Amino acid sequence: MQVVVQLFAGARQAAGCESVAVEVSPPVTARRVLDSIRRELPELAPLAASSRLAVGGRYAADDAAIGEDSEIVLIPPVSGG
C-alpha cells in the first residue's frame, strides 16, 4: 500500500518537499512506514532513525496499525533551549 507522509522542520528541508509517498507492505504499521522511508528516501534516513510518526494527530507506537486514509506526519527530533 502506498502512504503519504507529511514532513516538518528538518525532514522537509532534507527532502525538499512537504510530503513523500512510500510503499509499505501489509500489515501497515508505524515501524514499517519508518523503515520504508529509510529505504526509499536515503536523504531522510538519518532523521527517520530518530523520528516519530504521528497518525491522526497522535504519536503512534511502532506496532500501531495505519489505515489507507490516515494522516501520517514524520516528527523529527526537537532541540532547543
WOMO-V74296 format. One record per residue. N is the residue number from 0. RES is the residue in one small letter. PHI is phi in whole degrees, -180 to 180 (none if undefined). BURIAL is I if it has 24 or more other C-alpha atoms within 12 Angstrom, else O. Layout:
[[N RES PHI BURIAL] [N RES PHI BURIAL]]
//
This chain:
[[0 m none O] [1 q -94 O] [2 v -124 I] [3 v -104 I] [4 v -118 I] [5 q -77 I] [6 l -118 I] [7 f -132 I] [8 a 50 O] [9 g -61 I] [10 a -67 I] [11 r -64 O] [12 q -65 O] [13 a -64 O] [14 a -85 I] [15 g 75 O] [16 c -155 O] [17 e -85 O] [18 s -153 I] [19 v -135 I] [20 a -112 I] [21 v -131 I] [22 e -93 I] [23 v -129 I] [24 s -82 O] [25 p -67 O] [26 p -74 O] [27 v -81 I] [28 t -127 I] [29 a -58 I] [30 r -61 I] [31 r -67 I] [32 v -65 I] [33 l -61 I] [34 d -62 I] [35 s -66 I] [36 i -61 I] [37 r -62 I] [38 r -75 O] [39 e -88 O] [40 l -130 I] [41 p -57 O] [42 e -68 O] [43 l -101 I] [44 a -55 I] [45 p -61 O] [46 l -73 I] [47 a -63 I] [48 a -63 I] [49 s -118 O] [50 s -99 I] [51 r -122 I] [52 l -106 I] [53 a -111 I] [54 v -124 I] [55 g 62 O] [56 g 84 O] [57 r -130 O] [58 y -57 O] [59 a -108 I] [60 a -68 O] [61 d -54 O] [62 d -93 O] [63 a -67 O] [64 a -72 I] [65 i -122 I] [66 g -85 O] [67 e -58 O] [68 d -100 O] [69 s -70 I] [70 e -86 O] [71 i -117 I] [72 v -130 I] [73 l -88 I] [74 i -106 I] [75 p -73 I] [76 p -59 O] [77 v -110 O] [78 s -130 O] [79 g 173 O] [80 g -156 O]]
//
